[in-house]
Structure formats: structure tokens, C-alpha cells
């Protein structure tokens, strides 16, 4: 029997993502499913070897040595693991079944003998509750295995000759003749499963059809294939309720032993708004844009000025951060929950307004959405002078970015509002901008982080990109030049300087900031540098093309949870906008709208 020791951890750039909107799986180079929470994103892990727990599902060639590679089907999250041995080529086609069932994860694996006969070993060892519960009550009927794993129900088809091993688990040797294929179907549910399993062919057909409907044709950007891939990632991270998780994982370290490891399996209002604005930059693609607008509008209807920064994808509260008794991914102690749940983040209201404005530009706001617009604008009026935790979720100050993004949101949505509301919101935007100018303008003429913090922050390029301050305003140009001069190195961009340390010593480059800088350069008409900064950030991925929050430039490694939704969202937006002349962009909204 293979042991978990035969499936060591890998650097993050080597993992691929399977996702169906309700949960996700990280797949390693040896065909191991090292991470999945079930039945939902924020459930406890069933496969948890990624963070030092138990639980694994692997399909691996028997013949060694082998060289690994892989690729996604275009505009899908259907992953093809590919292994080349000394005498054969084997692929394993993998996906989570779509459309997704919120109660049941259906994991599809199709082993294909590309060149020569294939022999693989399949190992199923789920351990629910972050490893506390192993597979039990196993039984086999008509070649299909069924059992329990804690409170979950498990069914496995395609391995009738599998053998049980001590401690609860199944292992099978599977032979596939050259040119043939063999299907495995794993179902994990919080409800009993009745009836016979659906045929693999039917499951694959529905999954392929769902992906073809979910991702629209994307052409004419500066990076069409990566734009389609980014859209597919956003689809995979977005539940049918419209909530999009910030990342598929928890507690992957941004910096080893630095205590910066967080649970991103929740829906941030800011990230949701970025995704909706990115999709709107492509055109009126209904599912993701409408889902984002509905999700944010519902949260504003429920919470108004007490809007939380993040929610579960079902719209519930995010639990407080708590430790998990596991070793963790090297460099970080594992946690669940996120303390952002108790923060006030003013910029979330501004980003919500920018999302609504983007949707209004495609005539996708109804009366319910306009009530949410008014709720967000009223919240800015009521709370705009309060200190907040800001985009980077730090100590409470009157962060400049938060205030200017609210200015941008008010200005953007005013273009579509009735005259009385438009005038009121434009006046509020003017007043907020004047206040920021009075206490947050650096002596050099650029924006500074807050009245108390004179440093430059890369997030300060975004308000101008979104139309809060004119592109030709001296403050806009001075801020961009300061970001380029003080926070950029080799075309990678960092958030802000940490003390007097060199860039890259305290944290990695922030890929969101790199793409935002590319948009800012494009807005200025600097097309060459816009392309350079875009391509540099786009390159920070491994074979699966996934991007994390940070990139360690020196070691060329991804840092933080994987994948990071808002990075893929801003990549998508930049790919679309950089293909157009700068004059076509006003505050994040196309002139034609």
C-alpha cells in the first residue's frame, strides 16, 4: 500500500485547481488530491494533506520514474494531469462535476492511455473533520463501494477490485490498454445517496456542457487564453448564490513564520466587486456580473451601513479566527475563520457602487439594486469620516484609498442615477475629495496612505483608474510616478514599504498591485510600460496558470492562498482594457456605455 509519505508537499505553483462553485480541490503533480473541504468551501477538510492533516485521493502511474506536466481544457477547470515514463504516456482527466450540487461533491477522474498500455494505482483515503474521521462502514455492491466518513456519505465507482487497508481506505491497481480510458467517480455528500450512480459518460457530458455555457467566447484582449482561464477560475470560485470565495484554501503562508496566514474561503465584498467590474469590462456576460450584483445588493439590504467586509458564500457571518490542531503547510500554523468579520472597511461601499455602476452601464440594475445603491451611498455619507481598516485590513485609520474609492464609486454611479440623487452623490464625492486633499496630500503632490502615514501605497493608483480623480490631475500622475519609483522593481509592484527594509524582504510583490499599475499606465497613454507591467505579473504562475496573492520574486514562488480570486479578476480586466485605446476608458467604465 502506498502511504501519505509517498505524496510529499510541493511548492504552490505546482498545484492545479478543480472547482465547481461550491467547493474546490488542489491537485498535485503525483495525481494527489491534497485539499478539499466538503460539502462546502468553508466546511472542514476531507483531503487535508496540504496543511499536514490526513485525507488523500490519488491516481499515480505505477512505473517510475516519470515526468509530470499538465494543462487545462480551454475555458474550463477540467485539468489533465500528464505523466511521461520511460515507455508510456498517461493522462488523467479530472474535474468536479458541473452543474454543482451544494450537498454533494462529484469528483470525476478519467485515466487515458495515450501512448502504450497504462497501469496506475488509485488510493482513496478520505478523512473528514481535518483528519479526525476515517472511512468506515465500507461495503461493496455491484462493484460500487459505499461508506461513511464522519457525518459524510461516500460512494466510489470504477474500482470494483479495490482492497481495503488497515485504518480505513481503499487501493486499486487499474490497467488501461493503449488508446483506451477508465473512469473513476467519487461522490461525497452530507446527505444519503439513493439509487444507482449516474454513468461517467453522462457526468462528463454535463460538465463539459456546463463549462461551455459558463465561460463566454473571449477574443480581442491582449491575452485571450489567459483571460478565458481567469474567467473560468472566477466561475469555479463562485457559488450558485453568487458569492465568490477569495481563495480556495486556508492558511497558506504569505511569509514563513511571520503569522500572515489567513482563511480566504469566504466572499469579500471588495473582491466580489472587482470580479463584477472585470466581467463588465468584457461585456454584459450575465451569470458572473448578475451574481455579483445580486450578492452584494442582498448584503446591503440586510446590513446597510453595518455591511461586513466578508460573508460566507451563502451570505452568513464569517466565524472568528481559530487554530486547527495540525502541523500546517510549512511556514504557517493552520487556522479557520477570519477576523475581518469584525472590521469596518469603508472602501467596500465604494467598490459596491463601482460594481453597480458597471452593471448599470449594461442596463443590469433593477429597482432592488437601486435600493442597494442608495443604501451604500447613505452609508458613505453616514460613516465616511470614520477610521476604517482599509483595503489591507490593518489598524483603523482614515485611509486615503478608502475615501478616494468612495469618491470614485459615487461619481461612477451618479452617471446613471436620477438627477436629484446624482446631484446629491456628486456633492458628497466633491466634499470627500476636498477633505482627502486637505489631510492626505503629501508635500510632494502625491497621495499618501493616511493623515498619519506619509508613505506611498500602490493601492492609491486605483481611485484614478476608477474615475475618482481625473487621469490628468497632477495628484494622479505624481502618485503613479511614486509607485513606479518607490514600490516597483523589475516591473513587479509591492504594496508599501515595511520600515526601512528593501522591497521583497518583508513580503512578496502583490500581483493585484502589478495589474492595477498596468491599468494606471494604460490610462496615462503609456502603452509600452502598461504592457510590460501586465506581462510581468501575468508570468508569476506555474504550469496550471494559477496566481496567488503574492509572488516571491527572488525565489520565483507563489505565496499565500491559491488561487487568489481578485488577482485573476484584475488580470481579466487588464487583458480587456489594454486592448483598447486609453480614451475608451473613463473611471473604469467604457465611453460607449
C-alpha positions as CSV (number, residue, x, y, z in Angstrom):
1,X,0.0,0.0,0.0
2,X,1.2,3.5,-0.8
3,X,1.5,5.8,2.2
4,X,0.9,9.5,2.5
5,X,4.7,9.9,2.8
6,X,4.9,9.0,-0.9
7,X,2.9,12.2,-1.7
8,X,5.1,15.0,-0.3
9,X,4.1,18.6,-0.4
10,X,5.0,20.7,-3.4
11,X,5.6,24.4,-4.0
12,X,2.3,26.2,-4.7
13,X,3.0,26.8,-8.3
14,X,2.7,23.1,-9.0
15,X,-0.9,22.7,-7.8
16,X,-3.9,22.7,-10.1
17,X,-7.4,23.7,-9.1
18,X,-10.7,21.8,-9.7
19,X,-13.7,23.8,-8.7
20,X,-17.5,23.8,-9.3
21,X,-18.5,26.9,-7.4
22,X,-19.4,25.1,-4.1
23,X,-16.0,23.6,-3.3
24,X,-12.5,23.2,-4.7
25,X,-9.7,20.6,-4.9
26,X,-6.0,21.2,-5.2
27,X,-4.3,18.5,-7.4
28,X,-0.6,17.8,-7.1
29,X,1.9,16.5,-9.6
30,X,1.6,12.9,-8.4
31,X,-2.1,12.9,-9.0
32,X,-2.9,13.5,-5.4
33,X,-5.9,15.5,-4.3
34,X,-4.2,17.2,-1.4
35,X,-7.0,19.6,-0.4
36,X,-10.8,19.6,-0.5
37,X,-13.4,20.8,2.0
38,X,-16.9,19.2,1.7
39,X,-19.6,19.7,1.2
40,X,-18.9,23.5,1.1
41,X,-16.0,25.8,0.8
42,X,-15.9,26.6,4.5
43,X,-16.5,23.0,5.7
44,X,-13.8,21.0,7.4
45,X,-11.3,19.3,5.1
46,X,-11.8,15.8,3.8
47,X,-8.5,15.8,1.9
48,X,-6.1,17.8,4.1
49,X,-2.5,16.7,3.5
50,X,-1.8,20.2,2.1
51,X,-1.8,21.5,5.7
52,X,-0.4,18.5,7.4
53,X,-3.6,16.5,8.0
54,X,-4.9,13.2,6.7
55,X,-7.1,12.6,3.7
56,X,-5.9,11.9,0.2
57,X,-7.2,10.7,-3.1
58,X,-4.5,9.8,-5.6
59,X,-4.2,8.3,-9.1
60,X,-0.5,7.8,-9.9
61,X,1.5,5.8,-12.5
62,X,3.0,2.6,-11.2
63,X,6.0,2.8,-13.5
64,X,8.8,5.1,-12.2
65,X,10.4,7.4,-12.8
66,X,8.0,9.7,-14.5
67,X,8.0,13.3,-15.5
68,X,4.9,15.4,-14.7
69,X,3.1,18.0,-16.7
70,X,-0.5,19.1,-17.3
71,X,-2.9,21.5,-18.9
72,X,-6.5,22.8,-18.6
73,X,-9.1,22.3,-21.3
74,X,-9.6,25.8,-22.8
75,X,-12.0,28.0,-20.8
76,X,-12.6,25.2,-18.2
77,X,-11.3,23.9,-15.0
78,X,-11.1,20.4,-16.5
79,X,-7.5,19.5,-15.7
80,X,-5.3,16.9,-17.5
81,X,-2.5,15.5,-15.4
82,X,0.1,14.1,-17.8
83,X,2.9,11.7,-17.0
84,X,5.7,10.5,-19.3
85,X,7.6,7.4,-18.2
86,X,10.4,5.6,-19.9
87,X,7.9,3.6,-22.0
88,X,4.5,5.2,-22.0
89,X,2.4,8.4,-21.7
90,X,-0.6,8.6,-19.3
91,X,-3.1,11.3,-18.7
92,X,-5.7,11.6,-16.0
93,X,-8.6,13.9,-16.9
94,X,-10.1,15.5,-13.8
95,X,-13.0,17.7,-12.8
96,X,-15.6,18.4,-10.3
97,X,-19.0,17.6,-11.8
98,X,-20.9,20.6,-13.1
99,X,-23.6,21.9,-12.5
100,X,-22.7,21.6,-8.9
101,X,-24.9,20.2,-6.1
102,X,-24.3,22.2,-2.9
103,X,-24.7,19.0,-0.9
104,X,-22.7,16.6,-2.9
105,X,-19.2,16.8,-4.4
106,X,-18.8,14.6,-7.5
107,X,-15.2,14.0,-8.5
108,X,-14.5,12.8,-12.0
109,X,-11.3,11.1,-13.0
110,X,-10.7,9.6,-16.4
111,X,-7.4,7.6,-16.9
112,X,-6.3,7.7,-20.5
113,X,-3.5,5.5,-22.0
114,X,-2.1,7.9,-24.6
115,X,1.0,6.0,-25.7
116,X,1.4,2.4,-24.6
117,X,-0.7,0.5,-22.0
118,X,-1.2,2.3,-18.7
119,X,-1.1,0.9,-15.2
120,X,-1.9,3.3,-12.3
121,X,-2.5,2.9,-8.6
122,X,-5.6,4.6,-7.2
123,X,-5.7,5.4,-3.5
124,X,-8.8,6.6,-1.7
125,X,-8.3,7.7,1.9
126,X,-10.8,10.4,2.9
127,X,-10.5,11.8,6.4
128,X,-13.3,14.2,7.3
129,X,-13.1,16.8,10.1
130,X,-9.5,17.8,9.2
131,X,-8.4,14.2,9.6
132,X,-10.4,13.2,12.7
133,X,-12.7,10.7,10.9
134,X,-11.6,7.9,8.6
135,X,-13.5,5.8,6.1
136,X,-15.8,3.4,7.9
137,X,-18.7,1.0,7.4
138,X,-17.4,0.1,4.0
139,X,-19.5,-2.2,1.8
140,X,-19.4,-3.1,-1.9
141,X,-22.5,-3.7,-4.0
142,X,-22.5,-4.4,-7.7
143,X,-18.9,-3.2,-7.8
144,X,-19.6,0.2,-6.2
145,X,-18.1,1.0,-2.8
146,X,-20.0,2.9,-0.2
147,X,-19.3,4.0,3.4
148,X,-19.2,6.8,5.9
149,X,-16.6,9.3,6.8
150,X,-17.6,11.1,10.0
151,X,-21.0,12.7,9.2
152,X,-20.4,12.4,5.4
153,X,-21.5,9.7,3.0
154,X,-19.0,8.4,0.5
155,X,-19.5,6.4,-2.8
156,X,-16.8,5.3,-5.2
157,X,-17.4,3.8,-8.6
158,X,-14.9,2.3,-11.1
159,X,-12.7,0.3,-8.8
160,X,-14.6,-2.9,-8.0
161,X,-11.4,-4.8,-7.3
162,X,-10.1,-2.3,-4.8
163,X,-8.9,-3.7,-1.5
164,X,-9.3,-2.3,2.0
165,X,-6.3,-1.4,4.0
166,X,-5.8,-1.1,7.7
167,X,-7.3,2.0,9.2
168,X,-10.0,2.5,6.6
169,X,-9.2,3.2,2.9
170,X,-9.2,1.6,-0.5
171,X,-6.5,0.9,-3.0
172,X,-6.7,-0.4,-6.6
173,X,-4.4,-1.2,-9.5
174,X,-6.0,-0.2,-12.8
175,X,-4.9,-1.3,-16.2
176,X,-5.9,0.6,-19.4
177,X,-5.0,-0.6,-22.9
178,X,-3.4,1.9,-25.3
179,X,-5.9,4.2,-26.7
180,X,-8.5,3.3,-24.0
181,X,-9.8,5.0,-20.9
182,X,-11.1,4.1,-17.5
183,X,-13.4,6.2,-15.3
184,X,-13.5,6.7,-11.6
185,X,-16.3,8.6,-9.9
186,X,-16.2,9.7,-6.2
187,X,-19.2,11.2,-4.5
188,X,-19.0,12.8,-1.1
189,X,-22.2,14.2,0.4
190,X,-23.8,15.4,3.7
191,X,-26.9,13.5,2.6
192,X,-27.6,9.8,2.0
193,X,-27.2,8.9,-1.7
194,X,-30.1,6.8,-3.2
195,X,-30.3,5.0,-6.5
196,X,-27.6,3.9,-8.8
197,X,-24.6,6.2,-9.7
198,X,-25.0,8.2,-12.8
199,X,-22.9,6.9,-15.7
200,X,-19.5,8.6,-16.1
201,X,-20.2,9.5,-19.7
202,X,-23.3,11.4,-18.7
203,X,-21.4,13.2,-15.9
204,X,-18.6,14.2,-18.2
205,X,-21.1,15.4,-20.9
206,X,-23.0,17.6,-18.4
207,X,-19.7,19.0,-17.0
208,X,-18.4,19.9,-20.5
209,X,-21.7,21.5,-21.4
210,X,-21.8,23.5,-18.2
211,X,-18.4,24.9,-18.8
212,X,-19.2,25.8,-22.4
213,X,-22.2,27.8,-21.1
214,X,-20.4,29.3,-18.2
215,X,-17.4,30.9,-20.0
216,X,-18.3,33.2,-22.9
217,X,-16.2,33.5,-26.0
218,X,-13.4,35.9,-25.1
219,X,-11.4,37.3,-28.0
220,X,-9.7,40.6,-28.8
221,X,-8.0,41.0,-25.5
222,X,-4.2,41.2,-25.1
223,X,-4.1,37.7,-23.7
224,X,-7.2,35.8,-24.8
225,X,-6.3,32.3,-23.5
226,X,-5.3,33.7,-20.0
227,X,-8.4,35.9,-20.0
228,X,-10.6,32.8,-20.6
229,X,-8.7,30.9,-17.9
230,X,-9.1,33.8,-15.5
231,X,-12.9,33.8,-16.2
232,X,-13.0,30.0,-15.6
233,X,-11.2,30.4,-12.3
234,X,-13.7,33.1,-11.2
235,X,-16.6,30.8,-12.3
236,X,-15.1,27.9,-10.3
237,X,-14.9,30.1,-7.2
238,X,-18.4,31.4,-7.5
239,X,-21.3,29.6,-5.8
240,X,-24.8,29.4,-7.4
241,X,-25.9,32.0,-4.8
242,X,-23.5,34.4,-6.4
243,X,-20.9,34.6,-3.6
244,X,-17.3,34.2,-4.7
245,X,-14.7,32.9,-2.3
246,X,-11.5,35.0,-2.2
247,X,-9.4,31.8,-2.4
248,X,-9.9,28.0,-2.4
249,X,-7.6,27.4,0.7
250,X,-6.9,28.5,4.2
251,X,-3.7,29.4,6.0
252,X,-1.1,29.0,3.2
253,X,1.7,31.4,4.3
254,X,2.4,34.7,2.7
255,X,5.8,34.7,4.6
256,X,7.3,31.8,6.5
257,X,6.8,32.0,10.3
258,X,5.5,35.6,10.0
259,X,2.0,34.9,11.3
260,X,0.5,36.1,8.0
261,X,-1.7,33.1,7.2
262,X,-5.4,33.6,6.8
263,X,-8.6,31.7,5.8
264,X,-9.8,33.0,2.4
265,X,-12.7,30.6,1.9
266,X,-15.2,33.4,2.2
267,X,-16.7,36.1,0.0
268,X,-15.3,39.6,0.4
269,X,-17.4,42.5,-0.9
270,X,-14.4,44.1,-2.4
271,X,-13.2,41.0,-4.3
272,X,-16.8,40.3,-5.5
273,X,-16.9,43.9,-6.8
274,X,-13.5,43.5,-8.6
275,X,-14.8,40.4,-10.3
276,X,-18.0,42.0,-11.4
277,X,-16.2,45.1,-12.8
278,X,-13.8,42.8,-14.7
279,X,-16.6,40.9,-16.3
280,X,-18.4,44.2,-17.2
281,X,-15.2,45.3,-18.9
282,X,-15.7,42.4,-21.3
283,X,-19.4,42.9,-21.9
284,X,-22.8,42.1,-20.5
285,X,-22.0,38.4,-19.5
286,X,-25.0,37.7,-17.3
287,X,-24.0,35.0,-14.9
288,X,-21.0,36.4,-13.1
289,X,-22.0,40.0,-13.3
290,X,-25.6,39.4,-12.2
291,X,-24.5,37.0,-9.5
292,X,-22.0,39.6,-8.1
293,X,-24.6,42.4,-8.2
294,X,-27.3,40.3,-6.5
295,X,-24.9,39.0,-3.8
296,X,-23.7,42.5,-2.9
297,X,-27.2,44.0,-3.1
298,X,-28.6,41.4,-0.7
299,X,-25.9,42.0,1.8
300,X,-26.5,45.8,1.7
301,X,-30.3,45.2,2.0
302,X,-29.6,43.1,5.2
303,X,-26.9,45.1,6.8
304,X,-26.9,48.6,5.3
305,X,-24.2,50.8,7.0
306,X,-23.1,47.9,9.1
307,X,-22.1,45.9,6.0
308,X,-19.4,43.4,6.9
309,X,-16.3,43.1,4.8
310,X,-16.8,39.4,4.1
311,X,-19.5,36.7,4.3
312,X,-19.9,33.0,3.7
313,X,-20.9,32.3,0.1
314,X,-24.4,31.7,1.5
315,X,-24.5,35.2,2.9
316,X,-23.9,34.2,6.5
317,X,-21.4,35.6,9.0
318,X,-17.7,34.6,8.9
319,X,-16.6,32.9,12.1
320,X,-13.7,34.4,14.1
321,X,-10.3,33.0,13.5
322,X,-9.5,29.8,15.4
323,X,-6.5,27.5,15.4
324,X,-6.6,24.0,13.8
325,X,-4.6,21.3,15.6
326,X,-2.4,20.3,12.6
327,X,1.2,20.9,11.5
328,X,0.1,23.2,8.6
329,X,1.7,23.9,5.3
330,X,5.4,24.5,6.0
331,X,5.9,28.0,7.4
332,X,2.4,28.6,8.9
333,X,0.1,27.4,11.6
334,X,-3.3,26.4,10.3
335,X,-6.4,28.5,11.1
336,X,-10.1,28.7,10.2
337,X,-12.3,31.7,10.2
338,X,-11.2,35.3,9.6
339,X,-11.1,38.3,12.0
340,X,-12.0,40.6,9.2
341,X,-15.6,39.7,10.1
342,X,-15.5,42.3,12.9
343,X,-13.8,45.1,10.9
344,X,-15.2,48.2,9.3
345,X,-13.9,48.7,5.7
346,X,-15.2,51.9,4.2
347,X,-13.9,51.1,0.7
348,X,-16.3,48.1,0.5
349,X,-19.1,50.7,0.0
350,X,-17.2,52.5,-2.8
351,X,-16.4,49.2,-4.5
352,X,-20.0,48.2,-4.3
353,X,-21.0,51.4,-6.0
354,X,-18.4,50.8,-8.7
355,X,-19.9,47.4,-9.3
356,X,-23.4,48.8,-9.5
357,X,-22.2,51.4,-11.9
358,X,-20.6,48.8,-14.1
359,X,-23.8,46.8,-14.2
360,X,-25.8,50.0,-14.9
361,X,-23.6,50.5,-17.9
362,X,-25.0,47.3,-19.3
363,X,-28.6,48.0,-18.1
364,X,-28.5,45.4,-15.5
365,X,-29.8,47.2,-12.4
366,X,-33.4,46.8,-11.3
367,X,-35.4,48.5,-8.5
368,X,-34.0,46.2,-5.9
369,X,-30.4,47.0,-6.9
370,X,-31.1,50.8,-6.9
371,X,-32.2,50.4,-3.3
372,X,-28.8,48.8,-2.6
373,X,-27.1,51.7,-4.4
374,X,-28.9,54.2,-2.2
375,X,-28.0,52.1,0.9
376,X,-24.3,52.2,0.0
377,X,-24.3,55.9,-0.7
378,X,-26.1,56.7,2.5
379,X,-23.6,54.5,4.4
380,X,-20.7,56.6,2.9
381,X,-22.5,59.8,3.9
382,X,-23.1,58.4,7.5
383,X,-19.7,56.7,8.1
384,X,-17.3,58.3,5.6
385,X,-15.4,60.3,8.2
386,X,-14.8,57.2,10.5
387,X,-11.5,55.4,10.6
388,X,-11.5,52.0,9.0
389,X,-9.3,49.0,8.4
390,X,-8.9,49.7,4.7
391,X,-8.1,47.5,1.7
392,X,-5.2,45.8,3.5
393,X,-7.2,45.2,6.7
394,X,-4.8,47.0,9.1
395,X,-5.2,49.2,12.1
396,X,-8.1,51.7,11.9
397,X,-7.1,55.0,10.3
398,X,-8.7,57.4,7.8
399,X,-7.1,55.5,4.9
400,X,-6.8,57.6,1.8
401,X,-7.6,54.8,-0.5
402,X,-10.9,54.0,1.2
403,X,-12.0,57.6,1.0
404,X,-11.0,58.1,-2.7
405,X,-12.6,54.8,-3.8
406,X,-15.8,56.0,-2.2
407,X,-15.4,59.2,-4.3
408,X,-14.9,57.1,-7.4
409,X,-18.0,54.9,-6.6
410,X,-20.2,58.0,-6.0
411,X,-19.1,59.6,-9.2
412,X,-19.5,56.4,-11.3
413,X,-23.0,55.6,-10.1
414,X,-24.1,59.3,-10.4
415,X,-23.8,59.0,-14.2
416,X,-26.8,56.6,-14.2
417,X,-28.8,57.9,-11.2
418,X,-31.9,60.2,-11.4
419,X,-31.0,63.9,-11.4
420,X,-31.7,64.6,-7.7
421,X,-29.7,61.6,-6.4
422,X,-26.9,62.2,-8.9
423,X,-26.5,65.8,-7.7
424,X,-26.5,64.8,-4.0
425,X,-24.0,62.0,-4.6
426,X,-21.7,64.2,-6.7
427,X,-21.7,66.8,-4.0
428,X,-20.8,64.2,-1.4
429,X,-18.0,63.0,-3.7
430,X,-16.6,66.6,-4.1
431,X,-16.7,67.1,-0.3
432,X,-14.8,63.8,0.4
433,X,-12.2,64.6,-2.2
434,X,-11.7,68.0,-0.7
435,X,-11.2,66.5,2.8
436,X,-8.7,64.0,1.5
437,X,-6.8,66.7,-0.3
438,X,-6.7,68.7,2.9
439,X,-5.2,66.0,5.1
440,X,-3.8,63.2,2.8
441,X,-1.9,65.1,0.2
442,X,1.9,64.6,0.6
443,X,4.1,67.6,0.3
444,X,5.5,66.2,-3.0
445,X,2.0,66.5,-4.5
446,X,1.1,62.8,-4.4
447,X,-1.4,61.0,-2.2
448,X,-0.1,59.5,1.0
449,X,-1.6,56.5,2.8
450,X,-3.4,58.4,5.6
451,X,-3.2,61.6,7.5
452,X,-0.8,59.9,9.9
453,X,1.2,57.8,7.4
454,X,3.1,59.7,4.7
455,X,4.3,56.6,2.8
456,X,3.2,55.8,-0.7
457,X,0.8,52.9,-1.2
458,X,0.3,51.0,-4.5
459,X,-3.5,50.9,-3.9
460,X,-3.6,54.7,-4.4
461,X,-3.4,54.2,-8.2
462,X,-6.9,52.6,-8.2
463,X,-9.1,55.7,-7.4
464,X,-7.9,57.5,-10.6
465,X,-8.3,54.3,-12.6
466,X,-11.9,54.2,-11.3
467,X,-12.5,57.8,-12.1
468,X,-12.4,59.3,-8.6
469,X,-9.7,61.7,-9.6
470,X,-9.1,62.8,-13.3
471,X,-6.3,60.9,-15.1
472,X,-4.6,64.2,-16.0
473,X,-4.8,65.5,-12.4
474,X,-1.2,66.3,-11.1
475,X,-2.0,64.3,-7.9
476,X,-2.8,61.2,-10.1
477,X,0.4,61.5,-12.1
478,X,2.6,62.2,-9.0
479,X,1.1,59.2,-7.2
480,X,1.7,56.8,-10.2
481,X,5.3,58.0,-10.5
482,X,5.9,57.5,-6.8
483,X,4.5,53.9,-7.0
484,X,6.8,53.2,-10.0
485,X,9.8,54.8,-8.4
486,X,9.4,53.6,-4.8
487,X,7.3,50.4,-4.9
488,X,8.2,48.8,-8.3
489,X,11.2,46.6,-9.0
490,X,11.7,44.6,-12.2
491,X,8.1,45.5,-13.1
492,X,6.7,43.8,-10.1
493,X,4.9,46.0,-7.6
494,X,4.8,45.9,-3.8
495,X,2.0,47.3,-1.6
496,X,4.1,49.7,0.5
497,X,7.5,49.7,2.2
498,X,7.8,47.9,5.5
499,X,10.0,50.1,7.6
500,X,13.4,50.7,6.0
501,X,13.7,47.2,4.6
502,X,14.4,46.6,0.9
503,X,11.4,45.7,-1.3
504,X,10.8,41.9,-1.2
505,X,12.4,41.4,2.2
506,X,9.2,41.9,4.3
507,X,6.7,40.5,1.8
508,X,6.3,39.4,-1.8
509,X,5.2,41.5,-4.7
510,X,1.4,42.0,-4.7
511,X,0.1,40.8,-8.1
512,X,-3.1,42.8,-7.7
513,X,-0.9,45.9,-7.5
514,X,1.0,44.9,-10.6
515,X,-2.1,44.6,-12.7
516,X,-3.5,47.8,-11.2
517,X,-0.3,49.7,-12.1
518,X,-0.6,48.4,-15.6
519,X,-4.2,49.8,-15.8
520,X,-2.9,53.1,-14.4
521,X,-0.1,53.3,-17.0
522,X,-2.6,52.5,-19.8
523,X,-4.9,55.2,-18.6
524,X,-1.9,57.7,-18.9
525,X,-1.4,56.5,-22.5
526,X,1.9,54.8,-21.6
527,X,1.1,51.7,-23.6
528,X,4.6,50.2,-23.6
529,X,5.1,50.3,-19.9
530,X,1.5,49.2,-19.3
531,X,2.2,46.1,-21.3
532,X,5.5,45.4,-19.5
533,X,3.9,45.6,-16.1
534,X,1.0,43.4,-17.2
535,X,3.2,40.8,-18.7
536,X,5.4,40.7,-15.7
537,X,2.6,40.0,-13.3
538,X,1.0,37.5,-15.7
539,X,4.2,35.5,-15.7
540,X,4.0,34.7,-12.0
541,X,2.4,31.3,-12.3
542,X,3.2,27.7,-12.7
543,X,2.0,25.2,-15.3
544,X,-1.6,25.4,-14.2
545,X,-1.7,29.2,-14.7
546,X,-2.9,29.9,-11.2
547,X,-2.0,33.1,-9.3
548,X,-1.7,33.7,-5.6
549,X,-1.9,37.0,-3.7
550,X,1.9,37.4,-3.5
551,X,4.9,36.5,-5.6
552,X,8.4,35.9,-4.1
553,X,10.4,37.5,-6.9
554,X,13.8,36.3,-5.7
555,X,12.7,32.6,-5.4
556,X,10.1,32.8,-8.2
557,X,7.5,31.2,-6.0
558,X,3.8,31.9,-5.2
559,X,2.9,32.9,-1.7
560,X,-0.4,32.9,0.1
561,X,-3.7,31.1,-0.6
562,X,-4.3,29.6,-4.0
563,X,-5.8,30.8,-6.3
564,X,-6.5,34.4,-5.3
565,X,-9.7,35.5,-6.9
566,X,-9.1,39.2,-7.1
567,X,-5.8,38.7,-8.9
568,X,-7.5,36.7,-11.6
569,X,-10.2,39.4,-11.8
570,X,-7.9,42.3,-12.3
571,X,-5.8,40.2,-14.8
572,X,-9.0,39.7,-16.7
573,X,-9.9,43.3,-16.6
574,X,-6.4,44.5,-17.7
575,X,-6.4,42.0,-20.6
576,X,-9.6,43.6,-21.8
577,X,-8.7,47.2,-21.3
578,X,-5.2,47.1,-22.6
579,X,-6.6,46.0,-25.9
580,X,-8.4,49.3,-26.3
581,X,-7.2,52.9,-26.6
582,X,-7.0,54.7,-23.3
583,X,-9.6,57.2,-24.4
584,X,-12.2,54.4,-24.3
585,X,-11.9,54.3,-20.5
586,X,-13.4,56.7,-18.1
587,X,-13.2,55.7,-14.4
588,X,-13.4,52.1,-15.2
589,X,-16.4,52.4,-17.5
590,X,-16.3,52.4,-21.3
591,X,-17.5,55.6,-23.0
592,X,-19.9,53.6,-25.2
593,X,-21.9,52.8,-22.1
